[in-house]
Amino acid sequence: MSTTISVIPYYEVIDSIHGFILKNSNTYFDWFIGLSENAEKMLFEEHKLHPAYDMWIYEEVPSGSDAFRIREYFLNMGCAGGLVQHQEKIRYIYAYRRSSATNP
């Protein structure tokens, strides 16, 4: 299941991802939050998600600094996340529900 939306303000990105997570899980601890220049490549190649079976969402963000602000919000809520260097090239924030088949 997937959801993508055009660029929206950072607080609407938070609302969108927040709603998706709560609709599909009862805890943030099951989810991974990440940043990327190419969300689909990260989701399907790096994290090994199946496009049709795994739960995932990504949103285009207004700026790299907004992406880090959003990521920090979800990390504080309990999502897992990997190390990311601050880059203005970041265009997307993504989240997926972790499973035994995903990396991590």
DAQUIKA-V200668 format. One line per field, one symbol per residue. phi: phi as a letter, one per 40 degrees, with the letter a starting at -180 (. if undefined). psi: psi as a letter, one per 20 degrees, with the letter a starting at -180 (. if undefined). burial: + if it has 9 or more other C-alpha atoms within 8 Angstrom, else -. A space follows every 50 residues. Layout:
phi: ???
psi: ???
burial: ???
This chain:
phi: .aabbcdbddcccdcccdcccccbabacccbbbabacbcccccccccgcc dcbccaaabcbcacccdcccdddcccchccaccbccbcccbbbbaaccac ccbc
psi: pqpqqrprqhhhggggggggghhjrjqhiiqpprqqhnghggghggikqp hhhqpqqqqpqhrhhhghggghghghiiqrqrppqopiipiqpqqqpqri iro.
burial: -------+-+--++--+--+++-----+-+++++++--+--++++-+++- ---+++++++++++-+++-++--++---++---------+++++++++-- -+--
